[in-house]
Amino acid sequence: MKIEDDQLLQPEGELSLQLPAGPEAVNIFGDVYGGWVSAQAVLACEIRAGQEAKGRVATVSVGRMSFMSPVMQGTILGFYTQVLERGHSSLRIAVECWGQCPDGREPRKVTACECVQVAIDADGHIRRLPPAAGSI
């Protein structure tokens, strides 16, 4: 029995966002369009960064994103995030998007990228990150 590559892969990081790809996310061909998936990936990074920063954050950059397969409407997408680097005010976060198709197939990796988020105060000015959990 041959084990497919998708069966060997597992999401890396913690689940930061999970939602279905609904009809508002479909392009003219009936598939979920990449821009919608990209926006959700950035949202997942913002959620993780907001938790780490204990407050408001802003997106500074979004890395290159390649899609491995089309996404069907109704697919449940999970966005897994992992902090790769922590600066004085910024976080570099990896995000992986995994999809569980409505036809019951095993979850598969859809795309991945990195985002940089910066902590900001109520006036939109850059601020220092609080100490990381578990640090002295």
Sequence and secondary structure as in RCSB ss.txt:
>XXXX:A:sequence
MKIEDDQLLQPEGELSLQLPAGPEAVNIFGDVYGGWVSAQAVLACEIRAGQEAKGRVATVSVGRMSFMSPVMQGT
ILGFYTQVLERGHSSLRIAVECWGQCPDGREPRKVTACECVQVAIDADGHIRRLPPAAGSI
>XXXX:A:secstr
    HHHH    SEEEEEEE  GGGB TTSBB HHHHHHHHHHHHHHHHHHHHTS EEEEEE     SS  BTT 
EEEEEEEEEEE SSEEEEEEEEEEE TT    EEEEEEEEEEEEB TTS B      TT  
